[in-house]
Amino acid sequence: MLLPSVHSTAHPSTLQTLVCGGLAGSTAALFTTPFDVVKTRLQTQIPGSMSQYNSVYHALQEIAKHEGLKGLYTYYSPAHFCATKYAS
């Protein structure tokens, strides 16, 4: 299915394009979801109040320490679905 073509000018099949696009989208979601979670947490801190997170790195550490990997991948399922759907 994903083997190289015999012809050098051959184009990938529709199935190959869908599979490769889906894998690319899933991989992107896997690596970007923790940073989206951190971005959302940093943006929702109330200005002027005591900050829960001082930086992106500090937020990653605190979320991982208190909530584990599950906390960093809170929104992975919707992101994975959308990235797979739109990338393929």
C-alpha positions as CSV (number, residue, x, y, z in Angstrom):
1,M,0.0,0.0,0.0
2,L,2.7,2.5,0.9
3,L,5.5,0.9,-1.2
4,P,7.3,3.1,-3.6
5,S,6.0,3.2,-7.2
6,V,7.8,1.6,-10.1
7,H,7.4,4.8,-12.2
8,S,9.3,7.9,-11.0
9,T,6.5,10.2,-12.3
10,A,3.7,8.3,-10.5
11,H,1.5,10.3,-8.1
12,P,0.4,8.8,-4.7
13,S,-3.0,7.2,-4.7
14,T,-5.9,8.8,-2.8
15,L,-5.6,6.2,-0.1
16,Q,-1.9,6.9,0.4
17,T,-2.6,10.6,0.5
18,L,-5.3,10.1,3.1
19,V,-3.2,7.8,5.3
20,C,-0.1,10.1,5.1
21,G,-2.1,13.2,5.8
22,G,-3.9,11.6,8.7
23,L,-0.6,10.4,10.2
24,A,1.0,13.8,9.8
25,G,-2.0,15.5,11.5
26,S,-2.0,13.0,14.4
27,T,1.7,13.5,14.9
28,A,1.3,17.3,14.9
29,A,-1.5,17.1,17.5
30,L,0.6,14.7,19.6
31,F,3.4,17.3,19.9
32,T,1.5,20.5,20.0
33,T,-1.3,19.6,22.5
34,P,0.7,20.1,25.7
35,F,1.7,23.6,24.5
36,D,-1.9,24.4,23.7
37,V,-2.9,23.4,27.2
38,V,-0.2,25.6,28.7
39,K,-1.1,28.5,26.4
40,T,-4.8,28.3,27.5
41,R,-3.8,28.1,31.2
42,L,-1.5,31.1,30.9
43,Q,-4.1,33.1,29.0
44,T,-6.8,32.4,31.6
45,Q,-4.8,33.5,34.6
46,I,-6.4,36.6,36.2
47,P,-4.2,39.7,35.8
48,G,-3.1,41.2,39.1
49,S,-3.7,38.0,41.0
50,M,-1.1,35.7,42.3
51,S,0.2,33.8,39.1
52,Q,-0.1,30.1,39.2
53,Y,2.5,29.8,36.4
54,N,5.5,32.0,35.8
55,S,6.5,30.8,32.3
56,V,5.8,28.1,29.7
57,Y,8.4,25.8,31.2
58,H,7.1,26.3,34.7
59,A,3.6,25.6,33.6
60,L,4.7,22.4,31.8
61,Q,6.5,21.3,35.0
62,E,3.6,22.1,37.3
63,I,0.9,20.5,35.2
64,A,3.1,17.3,34.7
65,K,3.8,17.2,38.5
66,H,0.3,17.7,39.7
67,E,-1.8,16.2,36.9
68,G,0.6,13.9,35.1
69,L,0.6,13.3,31.3
70,K,-3.2,13.2,31.4
71,G,-3.2,16.9,32.4
72,L,-0.9,17.8,29.5
73,Y,-3.1,15.9,27.0
74,T,-6.4,17.1,28.3
75,Y,-7.6,18.3,24.8
76,Y,-5.8,15.6,22.7
77,S,-8.9,13.8,21.5
78,P,-10.6,16.8,19.9
79,A,-7.2,18.1,18.5
80,H,-6.4,14.6,17.2
81,F,-9.8,14.3,15.5
82,C,-9.6,17.7,13.8
83,A,-6.0,17.4,12.8
84,T,-6.5,14.0,11.3
85,K,-9.7,15.1,9.5
86,Y,-8.2,18.3,8.0
87,A,-4.7,17.1,7.2
88,S,-6.0,14.2,5.1
